[in-house]
């Protein structure tokens, strides 16, 4: 039964054709049964012709509803002119009124409503009931008009329902497209974040490795132990860089999330001291102080603070000169976290700090501002009076709304 139902839904013309044949057969039998009283139906040929045309209206109502409505109206007028009284085939008028109200053009729907409300009245005027008063004829006309009104109301309700579902489908499709667009934006933002992360990791760790390698080469013959220590620092720094890069690039690989346990945790404020120690080991004197009472911070704030310090110390190492020193101050306020990173080096043009390096290919202060802006903080950066560079950051504990 389900297969039959699906087949009929895919081929509605077959259903209409079946009912058209049934209507034609029943109407033919009805007309033939009164063959001995042609005055009741006009002529037999005209009655059969009307039945055939109205059956064709039922068969073709879905394919061409407006044309079938006009054909049905013309057939009804012909019935009135030829004196062919109503037969079973006139049921097709109800069907076409419903069909046009449901799927036809608006003008056709309005025409069907007017024609349906007029049909019963015209028929009653053409063939008034015998032994019935005028009030009785009016009552009969009203009673026969009700089915046409109900057919039109039902069809118009179906039209409204279809339009509502079509609107829901269109809205769902639009929302799906919006979700896809938002997903693409999120992917682009995530890739930009990864690019910033990779810049910070590579710029900092590679600069440490270069400084240590130069130092090892310089003291290799004179102080082998010191050279060995520098090589160990290079090894540990390289491993740390690889671990962080693996963690960052893992999100771009299918199925890589299944191996999250292999990656190092995301940097936080607690690792700033390790970062400072690493810089001291590479030959950059760094004074590190913590003021206020340390407490748990949002992960975004912790990562931002770590990356700001990392980028600032990397810029000091790049542009501060051989005798530069730096200071890092971490201040816990009641409603935020303050960062102050200063150096006393010879410095570089402010534009290089903005670009992130002399090659102009890094993120530098631009990346810092993006990071700080993402958590609703503020950043102030510029040369210090008397030389050096200063970066001051305030990160709120709650994002701005």
N, C-alpha and C positions, 0 to 999 in steps of 0.2 A: 504493500500500500504506500509506503514511503517513496519508493521509486516512482510509482504512478503519480503521486502527488507532485514530486519534483519535476517529472516530465510535463505535467499539465501547467506548472508554474512557468516552465521555460517556453511552452507553446500555448499561450492564451488564445491564439486564433483558433486552435482546434476546439477549445472549449466553447467559444462563441459560435463556431460552425455547427457543433453538436446541438446547442440550444436553438440555433436558427432552424435546423432541420426538424427538431422536435416541434417548434412553434409552427412551422409550415405544415407539418403533418396533422397536428391537432386542428389547426385552422381549416385545412382542406376538408377534414372529416366533418367539422362543424358546418361549413358552408354547404357541403354536399348533402348533409342530412335534411336540409330545408330546400332541396332542389325543387320540390313541388310548390314552394311558395316564394317565387322570385320577387314578389313585391316586398318581402321582408328584407332582402339584402340588395335590392336593385337587381342587377343581372348577375348570373352565376360567374360569367367570365370576368366582370369587373371586380367581383368579390375575391376571386382567386388571384387576380392580378395584384390587388391591394395587399393580399396576404403574402404573396411572393416578394413584393418590394419591401414590406416591413420586415420580413424574415431576413432579407439581404442587409437591411439596416443593422439588425442584431449581429450578423456575421462580420460586418466591416466596421463596427462602432469604434474599436480601439485604433485601427489603422488610420481612419480618416473621420474623426468625430464631427468636425464642423460640417463636412459635406453630407454625412449621414443625417445630421440634424436638419439641414435644408431639405434633403430628400424626404425625410419623415414629415416635415411641415407641408411640403407640396402634396404628398400622398394624403394627408389629412384633409387638405383643401379639396382635393379631387374626390374624396369620400363625400364631402358635403355637397359638392356640385352634382355628382352622379347619383347621389342618394343611396350609397352603400353604407348600410348601418354598421355600427361597431361590431367587430368580431374578436376572436381570441388573439388575432395577430396585432390588434391595437395595443396589446401589452408592450410591444416594442417601443411605443411612445414613452412609457415610463422608463424603460431601459436607456433610451438615448438621452432623456432628460438627466438621469443620474450620471451617465458617462460624460456628457459635456460639462456638467457642473464640477466633476472630479478632475478631468484632464484636458478639457477644451479651452479655447481662448475665452477671454473675459466677455467679449461681445457675444459669443455663442452661448455662454452661460446665462447672461441676462436675457437673451432671446429665448432660450429654453424655458426660463422661469415664466416669462410672459406668455409664451405659447402653452405651457403646461397648465397655467391657471386659467387660460381662456378655452382650452379644448373641451372640458366638460360642459361649460356654459353653452358653447356653440352647438355641441351635440344635442344638448337638451332642448335648445331652441329649434334645431332642425327636426328632431324626432321627439316631440313632447309625449310624456306618458299619458295613456288614455285614462279617463275617469279620475284625473288628478287636478287639483286646484293649482292656481298660480303659486301659492305658497308651497305646495308640495313639490312643484317643479324646481323652485328655488332651493328647497332643502335637498333634493336629489342632486342638483348641480353642485352644491356646496360639498355634499358627501363624496361625490366623485372627484372633486378638485383636491381633496385632502391627500390622496396617494401621490399626485404630481408634486404637491408642495413638500411632502416627506421625501420623495425621491431626490428633489433638488437640494434640500437641506442636508441629506445624507451625503450626496456627492460633494457638496461644497465643504462639508466637514472633512471628508477624505482629502480634498485638495489642501485644506489648512494643515491637516496632519502631515501630509507628505512634505509640504513646505517647511514645517517645523523640523521634521527629521532631516531634511536636506540642509537646513540651517545648522543643526547640530553636527552633521557630518562635516560641513564646511568649517565650522568652528574647531572641531577636533583636528581636521587636517591642518588648519592654521596654527593651532597650538603645537601640533607635532613639528611643523616647520620652525616655529619659534624655539621649541626645545632643541631641535637640531642646531639652529643658529647659536643658541646659548651654549650648547655643548662645544661648538667650534670655537666660540670666544673663550670658553673655559680652557680648552686645549691650548689655544694660543697663549693665554695668560700663564698656564702651567709651563709651557715651553720657555716663555720669557723668564719665569722664575728660575727654571733650571739653568738657563743661560747665565743669569746673575750668580747663581750658586757656583756654577763651574768656573766663572771668572774669578770669584773670590778664592775658591780652592786652589786653582792653578796658579793665580798670580801670587798668592801668599807662599804656598809651599815651594813653588819653583824658585821664587826669589831667595828663600831660605837655603835651598839646595845649591843655588849658584854661589851665594856668599860663602857657604861652607866649603864648596869645592875649590873656590879661589884660595880660601885660607889654608886648606889642606895642601894644595900644590905649593903654596909659599913656604910652609914650615915642614914639608915632607922630609927633607934631609936634616934640618936642624933640630926638629922636635917630633920624632916619629909618634910618640904617645899622643901628642896634641892632634896630629894629622889623623891618627886612628879614631880619636874621639869625634873629629869632624866628619869622618866617613860614616861613623855610626849614626850621627845626627842626620846625615843625608839619607841613610837607609831607612831610619824610622820615619823621617818626614815623607819620603817617597811612598812608604807603605800606607801612611795615613792619608796621603793624597789619593792613592789608588782606591782605598776603602771608601772615601767620601764620593769619589767619582763613580764608583760602582753603585753606591746607594742612589745617587742622583739619576744616573742613566738607566737604572733598573726599571723606573716607572715607564720608560719608553719601550720596553721589551715585553712581548706577549708572554704571560705566565711567570714573569720575573717576580711578581708579588709572592709567589710560593716560596721564595728563598729569602724572605725578608730577614730571617734570623742571621744571615751572613753579613748584614750591613751594620755599620756603626750607628749609634743613636744620633739623632739630630743635635747639633751643637746648642749649648745653652750658656747661661751666665756663669755657671759653675766652672766651665771650661775656659773662661777668659784668662784665669790665672795660668793654666797650662799653656795657653797661647803666648802669654807674656814671657813665661820661662823659655819657651821655644825661641822667641825673638832674642832674649838675653843670650841664649846659647849660640845664636848666629852672629853675635857681636854687636847687637843694638842695645845699649843701656835703656832700660824701661823702668820707671818708678810706678808702682801699682798700689792704689789705695782704695779701700772700700769704706764708705761712710753710711751711717744709718744701720737699721736692723735688716739683715737679709731675710727674705721671705719668698715663698713660691710666687712665680709670675706666669702670666699667660705664655704659652709656647711661642706664639708669634712675636711677642715682645722679647723673649729670651734669644730667639734666633736672630732678630734684628739687631739687638745689642751686640751679640757675638760678631756678626758680620761687619758691623760698623767699626768695631775695634780692629778687626782683622784687616779691613780695607785701609783704615787710617795708618796702621803700622806698616802695611805694605807700601803705601805712598811715602812714608817717612824713609823707609829703606831705599826706595827708588830715587827720591829727589832730595833727601836731607843732606847727603854728603857723607864722607867717611867718619866725621867726628860728631855726628848728630846723636842726640839723645831724645827720649820721649817720656811722657808721663800719661798714665791712664787713671782716671778717677771715676769711680762708680758710686753714685749717691742714691740711696733709697729714700724717697719721699713718701708721704702718706698716700698720695694719689698718683704716683708716677715713679719712673726710674730715670735718673739723670746720668749722662755720659759726658766726660770732658777729656778729649785726647789732644795733647799738644806736643810739639817738637820744637827744638831750637836749632834745626839745621839751616842750611843756606836757602832751602826752599826752591821752588820752581814756579813758573808762571801759573797764575790761578787757572788758566784755561787747561793746563795739563792735568790738574787735579779734577777738573770738571770732566775731562775725557777719560781719565783713568790711566794715563800714561803718555809717554812721549810719542808713541806710535799712533795715538788717537783712536785706538781700537777697543779700549776697555770701557768700563762703566763708571768708575770713579764716583765723584759726588753726585752725578746723575742717578746712578744706581742707589746711592745712599738715600737720596731724597725720595726715590720711589719706595724703598723699603720703609722709611719712616712714615711716608704718607699712607701706606697700607695699614698701619696700626694707629693712624690718627695723631702722630707725633709731629714735632717741629725740629728743624735742623738749622744751625747757624754755623757757617764755615768761612774762613778767610785767613789772610796773613796776620801774624801777631806783630805788635809794635816791637821793633828791634830785631826782627828776624824770626823765622820759623812759621809754623802753621797751626791753626787751632780749629777743632771741630767740637761743637757743643750740641748735644741732642737731648731732648726731653721726650720720653715715651710714656704715654698715659697707661694706667693699668686697665682702664675700661675704654673700648673703642668709642670714638665720637659718633653721635647719631646725627 
